[in-house]
Amino acid sequence: MPMTITTQHLVAMFVAIADAIEEHKDHLSELDGVIGDADHGVTMGIGFTAVREALGQLDTAENEPAIVFNTAAKTFLNAVGASSGPLYATAFMRAGAAAKGKPELDRDAMVEAFCAMAKGIQDRGKAERGDKTMVDAWLPAAEAIGEAAERGDDLAACFRAAARAAEEGAEATKAMRASKGRAARLGDRSLGHIDPGAASTALIVGVMATQLTG
């Protein structure tokens, strides 16, 4: 397990996320088909595929971690015009700001960057926990990783805690009534279905945990 996260580690992480989204995009779109436009998986696939291609051209030896996040932010926003575009662009920009000036990210710096992503998504989307959005997975994950760091857990344990919390948060959206986005128009008919944004969040955080701590 790496003691610190380098530019190379982050690029590999984004590549792994793109691969995972591509693998599961049909399932994510099926989830979205029940309560949304049925395009969440496709949209996320377009965004992360673009990020993977952009980062493939980055000189990892010459650039610090913040550049990876900033490149991902700009690329995702340019590729995706849908609601997830500004949300993830804001998340990655916030992570880049948290990582600025650091040649490598130790446990605390990586936890800070992760929590900055969650806060960026919440701020940009103006969503609260319980609204049945990706925030219902991102916020528990951020809280869990922060609590694990405060306990003195190592990076691997911190990310495992985040991944578990994101998974549980996504599952919990089944019992929620949507109050944001297109799903809000369904009222009680949105009950019993996992929010696709929360599902993709759990997937992303799970890949981060595997990739950064393996």
Backbone as JSON, one array per atom type, in Angstrom:
{
  "sequence": "MPMTITTQHLVAMFVAIADAIEEHKDHLSELDGVIGDADHGVTMGIGFTAVREALGQLDTAENEPAIVFNTAAKTFLNAVGASSGPLYATAFMRAGAAAKGKPELDRDAMVEAFCAMAKGIQDRGKAERGDKTMVDAWLPAAEAIGEAAERGDDLAACFRAAARAAEEGAEATKAMRASKGRAARLGDRSLGHIDPGAASTALIVGVMATQLTG",
  "N": [[0.84, -1.2, 0.0], [0.6, 2.22, -0.88], [2.27, 4.74, 0.96], [2.05, 7.39, 0.53], [0.12, 9.31, -1.8], [0.73, 9.63, -5.14], [1.09, 11.58, -8.2], [1.01, 9.72, -10.27], [-0.42, 7.63, -9.03], [-2.93, 8.84, -8.76], [-3.7, 9.29, -11.42], [-3.89, 6.64, -12.29], [-5.99, 5.89, -10.66], [-8.15, 7.4, -11.71], [-8.3, 6.27, -14.25], [-9.07, 3.68, -13.58], [-11.57, 4.23, -12.46], [-12.93, 5.18, -14.72], [-12.95, 2.83, -16.24], [-14.53, 1.18, -14.6], [-16.98, 2.56, -14.55], [-17.65, 2.39, -17.24], [-18.03, -0.35, -17.44], [-20.27, -0.71, -15.84], [-22.19, 0.96, -16.85], [-24.61, 0.45, -18.2], [-26.23, -0.68, -16.24], [-26.39, 1.5, -14.46], [-27.77, 3.31, -16.03], [-30.14, 1.92, -16.3], [-31.11, 2.04, -13.67], [-31.53, 4.76, -13.59], [-33.49, 4.95, -15.49], [-35.82, 4.29, -14.21], [-36.44, 6.4, -12.5], [-35.59, 8.69, -13.73], [-33.93, 10.1, -16.56], [-32.85, 7.94, -17.85], [-30.22, 8.01, -18.65], [-27.98, 8.23, -17.08], [-25.79, 6.46, -16.7], [-24.63, 6.46, -19.26], [-23.98, 9.16, -19.55], [-22.14, 9.54, -17.42], [-20.23, 7.77, -18.28], [-19.32, 8.99, -20.65], [-18.17, 11.31, -19.57], [-16.09, 10.33, -17.8], [-14.59, 8.78, -19.55], [-13.57, 10.73, -21.22], [-11.99, 12.06, -19.35], [-10.12, 10.07, -18.73], [-8.78, 9.89, -21.21], [-7.7, 12.47, -21.43], [-6.0, 12.56, -19.19], [-4.23, 10.65, -19.94], [-2.49, 11.94, -21.54], [-1.01, 13.43, -19.9], [2.01, 14.41, -18.36], [3.16, 12.61, -15.91], [5.42, 12.73, -14.37], [6.14, 15.33, -14.3], [4.09, 16.82, -13.24], [2.12, 17.87, -10.43], [-0.14, 16.37, -7.97], [-2.45, 18.07, -7.8], [-2.81, 19.02, -10.38], [-3.8, 16.84, -11.73], [-6.38, 16.55, -10.62], [-7.44, 19.05, -11.4], [-7.29, 18.92, -14.17], [-9.02, 16.79, -14.62], [-11.4, 17.96, -13.73], [-11.87, 20.12, -15.54], [-12.0, 18.71, -17.95], [-14.11, 16.89, -17.56], [-16.28, 18.63, -17.27], [-16.34, 19.88, -19.78], [-16.98, 17.71, -21.35], [-19.42, 16.76, -20.46], [-22.57, 17.98, -20.37], [-24.76, 17.68, -18.84], [-26.44, 17.52, -15.59], [-24.66, 16.19, -13.86], [-22.19, 16.97, -14.77], [-21.33, 19.73, -13.97], [-21.39, 19.16, -11.23], [-19.45, 17.12, -10.68], [-17.26, 18.39, -11.79], [-16.97, 20.56, -10.06], [-16.42, 19.13, -7.73], [-13.91, 17.95, -8.32], [-12.37, 20.23, -8.79], [-12.38, 21.39, -6.27], [-10.99, 19.41, -4.87], [-8.56, 19.66, -6.16], [-7.81, 22.2, -5.3], [-7.46, 21.7, -2.6], [-5.28, 20.05, -2.72], [-3.29, 21.6, -3.73], [0.02, 22.64, -4.43], [1.27, 20.5, -3.26], [3.55, 17.96, -3.64], [3.15, 15.25, -3.27], [0.49, 13.31, -1.78], [-0.2, 12.8, 1.52], [-1.79, 10.73, 4.05], [-3.57, 12.48, 5.5], [-3.79, 14.65, 3.73], [-4.94, 13.46, 1.5], [-7.36, 12.61, 2.55], [-8.43, 15.09, 3.14], [-8.71, 16.1, 0.53], [-10.6, 14.32, -0.47], [-12.83, 14.84, 1.18], [-13.24, 17.44, 0.4], [-14.17, 17.07, -2.17], [-16.72, 15.91, -1.69], [-17.97, 18.0, -0.32], [-17.94, 19.93, -2.31], [-19.69, 18.84, -4.2], [-22.06, 18.83, -2.74], [-22.39, 21.58, -2.23], [-22.58, 22.65, -4.84], [-24.78, 21.28, -5.89], [-26.76, 21.93, -4.14], [-28.04, 20.18, -2.41], [-29.38, 18.25, 0.3], [-28.81, 15.76, 2.84], [-30.93, 12.99, 2.51], [-32.44, 13.88, 0.43], [-32.45, 12.17, -1.65], [-30.24, 11.87, -3.54], [-26.95, 11.89, -5.08], [-25.56, 12.97, -3.0], [-26.39, 11.64, -0.76], [-24.79, 9.46, -0.67], [-22.21, 10.48, -0.92], [-21.84, 12.26, 1.32], [-22.03, 10.59, 3.74], [-19.79, 9.01, 3.17], [-17.7, 10.85, 3.23], [-17.86, 11.69, 5.89], [-17.28, 9.29, 7.18], [-14.66, 8.73, 6.32], [-13.32, 10.85, 7.41], [-13.74, 10.47, 10.16], [-12.42, 8.05, 10.49], [-9.8, 8.83, 9.98], [-9.39, 10.55, 12.11], [-9.4, 8.73, 14.16], [-6.98, 7.66, 13.8], [-6.56, 5.75, 11.92], [-4.98, 4.02, 9.17], [-4.34, 4.93, 5.7], [-5.53, 3.02, 3.99], [-7.49, 1.82, 5.64], [-9.04, 4.05, 6.15], [-10.12, 4.61, 3.61], [-11.5, 2.25, 3.13], [-13.5, 2.48, 5.03], [-14.84, 4.7, 4.02], [-15.78, 3.67, 1.59], [-17.53, 1.65, 2.45], [-19.44, 3.22, 3.76], [-20.42, 4.78, 1.66], [-21.62, 2.83, 0.09], [-23.61, 1.9, 1.83], [-25.01, 4.28, 2.1], [-25.96, 4.7, -0.49], [-27.67, 2.48, -0.75], [-29.53, 3.16, 1.16], [-31.01, 5.12, -0.08], [-33.13, 3.94, -1.32], [-35.3, 3.96, 0.39], [-36.06, 6.55, 0.39], [-37.9, 9.49, -0.53], [-37.82, 11.2, -3.5], [-36.68, 14.55, -3.8], [-35.39, 16.27, -5.39], [-34.44, 17.27, -8.7], [-35.5, 15.49, -11.73], [-36.65, 13.2, -10.7], [-38.1, 14.04, -8.52], [-40.61, 14.68, -9.38], [-41.99, 12.38, -9.42], [-42.87, 11.78, -6.92], [-44.19, 9.68, -4.43], [-43.76, 7.48, -6.0], [-41.09, 7.32, -6.45], [-40.08, 5.94, -4.37], [-38.48, 3.0, -3.1], [-36.55, 2.62, -4.98], [-33.13, 2.73, -5.86], [-31.17, 5.66, -5.9], [-29.67, 6.7, -8.9], [-27.42, 8.38, -9.05], [-26.36, 8.17, -6.5], [-25.75, 5.48, -6.56], [-23.72, 5.4, -8.54], [-21.86, 6.91, -7.21], [-21.18, 5.26, -5.03], [-19.95, 3.25, -6.46], [-17.74, 4.64, -7.56], [-16.36, 5.52, -5.22], [-15.77, 3.05, -4.13], [-13.99, 2.04, -6.07], [-11.94, 3.91, -5.79], [-11.08, 3.28, -3.22], [-10.09, 0.67, -3.58], [-8.13, 1.08, -5.56], [-6.36, 3.06, -4.56], [-5.4, 1.96, -2.25], [-4.58, -0.58, -2.65]],
  "CA": [[0.0, 0.0, 0.0], [1.41, 3.43, -0.88], [2.15, 5.6, 2.14], [1.59, 8.66, 0.0], [-0.5, 9.22, -3.11], [1.46, 10.42, -6.13], [0.37, 11.91, -9.44], [0.79, 8.46, -10.98], [-1.5, 6.92, -8.36], [-4.21, 9.49, -9.06], [-4.04, 9.0, -12.82], [-4.34, 5.24, -12.32], [-7.3, 5.87, -10.02], [-9.15, 7.89, -12.66], [-8.42, 5.26, -15.3], [-9.86, 2.58, -13.01], [-12.95, 4.71, -12.33], [-13.49, 5.18, -16.07], [-13.2, 1.43, -16.62], [-15.65, 0.66, -13.81], [-18.2, 3.21, -15.03], [-17.95, 1.8, -18.54], [-18.52, -1.7, -17.19], [-21.57, -0.69, -15.16], [-23.02, 2.09, -17.34], [-25.96, 0.0, -18.55], [-26.96, -0.83, -14.97], [-26.66, 2.84, -13.93], [-28.82, 3.9, -16.86], [-31.39, 1.22, -15.94], [-31.57, 2.65, -12.42], [-32.0, 6.1, -13.94], [-34.69, 4.8, -16.29], [-36.98, 4.16, -13.33], [-36.79, 7.67, -11.84], [-34.99, 9.83, -14.42], [-33.88, 10.13, -18.03], [-32.24, 6.7, -18.33], [-28.95, 8.3, -19.32], [-26.92, 8.52, -16.1], [-24.61, 5.65, -16.99], [-24.03, 6.95, -20.51], [-23.39, 10.47, -19.25], [-20.94, 9.35, -16.59], [-19.25, 7.11, -19.14], [-18.74, 10.0, -21.52], [-17.32, 12.18, -18.76], [-14.87, 9.69, -17.31], [-13.78, 8.37, -20.69], [-12.85, 11.94, -21.62], [-10.97, 12.3, -18.32], [-9.07, 9.06, -18.94], [-8.0, 10.27, -22.39], [-6.95, 13.69, -21.12], [-4.92, 12.25, -18.24], [-3.26, 9.84, -20.65], [-1.53, 12.84, -22.18], [-0.35, 14.2, -18.85], [3.33, 13.95, -17.93], [3.01, 12.42, -14.47], [6.67, 13.05, -13.69], [6.31, 16.78, -14.27], [2.92, 17.49, -12.68], [1.74, 17.49, -9.07], [-1.5, 15.82, -7.89], [-3.5, 19.06, -8.04], [-3.03, 19.14, -11.82], [-4.65, 15.71, -12.11], [-7.75, 16.9, -10.27], [-7.88, 20.19, -12.2], [-7.5, 18.42, -15.54], [-10.25, 16.0, -14.58], [-12.52, 18.89, -13.58], [-12.09, 20.84, -16.8], [-12.36, 17.75, -18.99], [-15.44, 16.35, -17.28], [-17.26, 19.68, -17.54], [-16.4, 20.06, -21.23], [-17.55, 16.51, -21.98], [-20.77, 16.46, -19.95], [-23.37, 19.17, -20.13], [-25.85, 17.34, -17.92], [-26.27, 17.98, -14.21], [-23.49, 15.6, -13.21], [-20.99, 17.66, -15.24], [-20.91, 20.75, -13.01], [-21.21, 18.59, -9.89], [-18.14, 16.47, -10.58], [-16.24, 19.39, -12.07], [-16.77, 21.27, -8.8], [-15.77, 18.2, -6.8], [-12.5, 17.78, -8.66], [-11.72, 21.52, -8.59], [-12.17, 21.54, -4.81], [-9.9, 18.5, -4.5], [-7.33, 20.26, -6.67], [-7.46, 23.32, -4.41], [-6.97, 21.11, -1.35], [-3.98, 19.4, -2.97], [-2.39, 22.55, -4.39], [1.36, 22.85, -3.89], [1.78, 19.29, -2.6], [4.08, 17.02, -4.63], [2.49, 13.98, -2.99], [-0.56, 13.46, -0.77], [-0.18, 11.82, 2.61], [-3.14, 10.33, 4.44], [-4.42, 13.62, 5.85], [-4.03, 15.46, 2.53], [-5.87, 12.72, 0.64], [-8.66, 12.68, 3.23], [-8.91, 16.47, 2.93], [-9.13, 16.21, -0.87], [-11.83, 13.54, -0.61], [-13.9, 15.59, 1.83], [-13.49, 18.62, -0.43], [-15.03, 16.62, -3.27], [-18.08, 15.75, -1.19], [-18.5, 19.34, -0.02], [-18.15, 20.6, -3.59], [-20.91, 18.3, -4.8], [-23.21, 19.31, -1.96], [-22.53, 23.02, -2.44], [-23.02, 22.93, -6.21], [-26.1, 20.7, -6.12], [-27.71, 22.47, -3.15], [-28.82, 19.06, -1.89], [-29.16, 17.84, 1.68], [-29.01, 14.33, 3.05], [-32.33, 12.63, 2.53], [-33.09, 14.36, -0.8], [-32.34, 11.07, -2.63], [-29.28, 12.25, -4.58], [-25.61, 11.37, -4.83], [-25.11, 13.49, -1.7], [-26.7, 10.63, 0.26], [-23.64, 8.54, -0.61], [-20.96, 11.25, -0.73], [-21.68, 12.8, 2.68], [-21.63, 9.55, 4.68], [-18.43, 8.57, 2.86], [-16.79, 11.89, 3.73], [-17.87, 11.62, 7.36], [-16.61, 8.05, 7.59], [-13.21, 8.81, 6.09], [-12.82, 11.82, 8.39], [-13.75, 9.83, 11.48], [-11.35, 7.04, 10.5], [-8.52, 9.54, 10.09], [-9.3, 11.05, 13.48], [-9.07, 7.58, 15.02], [-5.6, 7.29, 13.54], [-6.49, 4.65, 10.95], [-4.13, 4.3, 8.02], [-5.06, 5.35, 4.49], [-6.35, 1.91, 3.5], [-8.66, 1.68, 6.51], [-9.87, 5.25, 5.93], [-10.87, 4.47, 2.36], [-12.45, 1.15, 3.29], [-14.63, 3.04, 5.78], [-15.57, 5.56, 3.08], [-16.46, 2.81, 0.61], [-18.68, 1.02, 3.13], [-20.46, 4.24, 4.04], [-21.02, 5.17, 0.39], [-22.49, 1.71, -0.3], [-24.78, 1.94, 2.72], [-25.75, 5.49, 1.78], [-26.68, 4.46, -1.74], [-28.75, 1.53, -0.46], [-30.54, 3.86, 1.96], [-31.86, 5.98, -0.92], [-34.33, 3.18, -1.68], [-36.4, 4.31, 1.29], [-36.25, 8.01, 0.35], [-38.75, 10.11, -1.55], [-36.98, 12.19, -4.19], [-37.13, 15.94, -3.71], [-34.54, 17.05, -6.3], [-34.33, 16.78, -10.07], [-36.69, 14.92, -12.39], [-37.26, 12.17, -9.85], [-39.0, 14.67, -7.55], [-41.97, 14.73, -9.95], [-42.64, 11.07, -9.23], [-43.43, 11.68, -5.58], [-44.02, 8.39, -3.75], [-43.33, 6.45, -6.96], [-39.62, 7.21, -6.41], [-39.73, 5.05, -3.27], [-38.15, 1.62, -3.45], [-35.54, 2.59, -6.03], [-31.85, 3.36, -5.53], [-30.83, 6.81, -6.73], [-28.54, 6.34, -9.77], [-26.23, 9.17, -8.69], [-25.79, 7.56, -5.29], [-25.17, 4.19, -6.98], [-22.44, 5.65, -9.21], [-20.95, 7.39, -6.16], [-20.69, 4.08, -4.31], [-19.02, 2.59, -7.38], [-16.53, 5.47, -7.65], [-15.63, 5.47, -3.95], [-15.24, 1.7, -4.02], [-12.81, 1.95, -6.94], [-10.88, 4.71, -5.15], [-10.56, 2.5, -2.08], [-9.31, -0.44, -4.11], [-7.01, 1.55, -6.35], [-5.39, 3.84, -3.79], [-4.89, 1.25, -1.07], [-4.26, -1.96, -3.0]],
  "C": [[0.87, 1.25, 0.0], [1.18, 4.24, 0.39], [1.67, 6.99, 1.74], [1.04, 8.45, -1.41], [0.21, 10.18, -4.07], [0.55, 10.76, -7.31], [0.04, 10.63, -10.21], [-0.36, 7.66, -10.37], [-2.86, 7.51, -8.73], [-4.65, 9.25, -10.5], [-4.56, 7.58, -12.94], [-5.72, 5.1, -11.7], [-8.4, 6.31, -10.99], [-9.36, 6.91, -13.82], [-9.29, 4.1, -14.81], [-11.32, 2.98, -12.84], [-13.63, 4.68, -13.7], [-13.84, 3.77, -16.53], [-14.42, 0.87, -15.89], [-16.98, 1.26, -14.26], [-18.62, 2.61, -16.37], [-18.56, 0.41, -18.38], [-19.94, -1.7, -16.65], [-22.53, 0.36, -15.72], [-24.45, 1.66, -17.69], [-26.82, -0.13, -17.29], [-27.32, 0.54, -14.4], [-27.76, 3.52, -14.73], [-30.17, 3.23, -16.6], [-31.97, 1.79, -14.65], [-32.18, 4.01, -12.71], [-33.29, 6.04, -14.75], [-35.95, 4.74, -15.46], [-37.41, 5.53, -12.8], [-36.22, 8.9, -12.57], [-35.03, 9.69, -15.93], [-33.26, 8.88, -18.66], [-30.9, 6.91, -19.01], [-27.78, 8.49, -18.36], [-25.64, 7.74, -16.4], [-23.88, 6.13, -18.23], [-23.31, 8.27, -20.26], [-22.1, 10.35, -18.46], [-19.84, 8.68, -17.4], [-18.55, 8.09, -20.06], [-17.76, 10.88, -20.76], [-16.01, 11.53, -18.35], [-13.99, 9.13, -18.42], [-12.94, 9.55, -21.19], [-11.72, 12.25, -20.64], [-9.8, 11.33, -18.5], [-8.18, 9.44, -20.12], [-7.14, 11.5, -22.12], [-5.77, 13.41, -20.2], [-3.86, 11.37, -18.88], [-2.19, 10.67, -21.34], [-0.73, 13.66, -21.18], [1.0, 13.58, -18.49], [3.3, 13.83, -16.41], [4.27, 12.78, -13.7], [6.82, 14.55, -13.47], [5.17, 17.52, -13.56], [2.57, 16.96, -11.3], [0.29, 17.01, -9.06], [-2.61, 16.81, -8.21], [-3.83, 19.18, -9.53], [-3.93, 18.01, -12.33], [-6.12, 16.05, -11.83], [-8.28, 18.04, -11.16], [-8.13, 19.8, -13.65], [-8.78, 17.62, -15.63], [-11.47, 16.91, -14.52], [-12.87, 19.55, -14.91], [-12.6, 19.9, -17.89], [-13.77, 17.22, -18.79], [-16.51, 17.38, -17.64], [-17.44, 19.89, -19.04], [-17.13, 18.9, -21.92], [-19.02, 16.31, -21.64], [-21.53, 17.75, -19.64], [-24.48, 18.94, -19.13], [-25.5, 17.74, -16.49], [-25.03, 17.42, -13.52], [-22.2, 16.29, -13.64], [-20.5, 18.72, -14.27], [-20.65, 20.2, -11.61], [-19.82, 17.98, -9.74], [-17.0, 17.42, -10.92], [-15.92, 20.18, -10.8], [-16.04, 20.4, -7.79], [-14.28, 18.12, -7.07], [-11.72, 19.09, -8.51], [-11.42, 21.75, -7.1], [-11.03, 20.63, -4.33], [-8.56, 19.07, -4.96], [-6.86, 21.41, -5.8], [-6.88, 22.79, -3.1], [-5.56, 20.53, -1.52], [-2.92, 20.36, -3.5], [-1.05, 22.69, -3.66], [1.98, 21.64, -3.22], [2.27, 18.31, -3.66], [3.53, 15.61, -4.49], [1.47, 14.22, -1.89], [-0.44, 12.38, 0.28], [-1.63, 11.52, 3.02], [-4.04, 11.53, 4.69], [-4.75, 14.48, 4.64], [-5.03, 14.77, 1.61], [-7.27, 12.74, 1.24], [-9.27, 14.07, 3.03], [-9.43, 16.65, 1.51], [-10.46, 15.48, -1.08], [-13.02, 14.3, -0.02], [-14.25, 16.86, 1.05], [-14.36, 18.28, -1.62], [-16.49, 16.55, -2.81], [-18.73, 17.1, -0.93], [-18.79, 20.09, -1.31], [-19.44, 20.14, -4.25], [-22.14, 18.8, -4.06], [-23.45, 20.8, -2.22], [-23.1, 23.32, -3.82], [-24.45, 22.44, -6.45], [-27.18, 21.22, -5.19], [-28.61, 21.37, -2.58], [-28.44, 18.78, -0.43], [-29.31, 16.33, 1.77], [-30.5, 14.04, 3.17], [-33.1, 13.1, 1.31], [-33.08, 13.3, -1.9], [-31.5, 11.51, -3.83], [-27.94, 11.6, -4.27], [-25.04, 11.86, -3.5], [-25.35, 12.46, -0.59], [-25.64, 9.53, 0.33], [-22.35, 9.29, -0.32], [-20.78, 11.73, 0.71], [-21.33, 11.73, 3.71], [-20.19, 9.07, 4.45], [-17.41, 9.56, 3.41], [-16.71, 11.87, 5.26], [-17.08, 10.41, 7.85], [-15.1, 8.14, 7.43], [-12.57, 9.78, 7.08], [-12.71, 11.23, 9.78], [-12.64, 8.79, 11.58], [-9.98, 7.7, 10.65], [-8.31, 10.07, 11.51], [-8.96, 9.94, 14.46], [-7.62, 7.16, 14.84], [-5.45, 6.12, 12.59], [-5.58, 5.02, 9.79], [-4.99, 4.58, 6.79], [-6.0, 4.26, 3.97], [-7.63, 1.77, 4.32], [-9.6, 2.86, 6.35], [-10.73, 5.08, 4.69], [-11.84, 3.29, 2.4], [-13.7, 1.63, 4.02], [-15.49, 3.91, 4.86], [-16.38, 4.73, 2.1], [-17.68, 2.14, 1.22], [-19.81, 2.03, 3.33], [-21.16, 4.68, 2.76], [-22.01, 4.09, -0.08], [-23.77, 1.72, 0.53], [-25.66, 3.15, 2.41], [-26.58, 5.33, 0.52], [-27.88, 3.54, -1.51], [-29.89, 2.22, 0.29], [-31.45, 4.74, 1.11], [-33.12, 5.26, -1.4], [-35.54, 3.65, -0.88], [-36.73, 5.8, 1.26], [-37.2, 8.42, -0.78], [-37.95, 11.23, -2.19], [-37.56, 13.59, -4.06], [-36.29, 16.87, -4.6], [-34.6, 16.43, -7.7], [-35.64, 16.2, -10.61], [-37.42, 13.91, -11.5], [-38.27, 12.76, -8.88], [-40.44, 14.69, -8.06], [-42.73, 13.43, -9.73], [-43.28, 10.93, -7.86], [-43.14, 10.32, -4.96], [-43.58, 7.28, -4.7], [-41.81, 6.33, -7.02], [-39.16, 6.3, -5.27], [-39.41, 3.65, -3.78], [-37.08, 1.49, -4.51], [-34.27, 3.32, -5.58], [-31.62, 4.55, -6.46], [-29.61, 6.48, -7.59], [-27.27, 7.12, -9.46], [-25.55, 8.63, -7.45], [-25.13, 6.22, -5.63], [-23.82, 4.39, -7.66], [-21.4, 6.17, -8.22], [-20.33, 6.2, -5.41], [-19.68, 3.32, -5.17], [-17.68, 3.33, -7.43], [-15.7, 5.38, -6.37], [-15.03, 4.09, -3.72], [-13.98, 1.5, -4.86], [-11.65, 2.74, -6.33], [-10.23, 3.92, -4.02], [-9.65, 1.36, -2.56], [-8.01, 0.03, -4.77], [-5.94, 2.25, -5.5], [-4.79, 3.08, -2.62], [-4.49, -0.19, -1.38], [-2.78, -2.22, -3.0]]
}
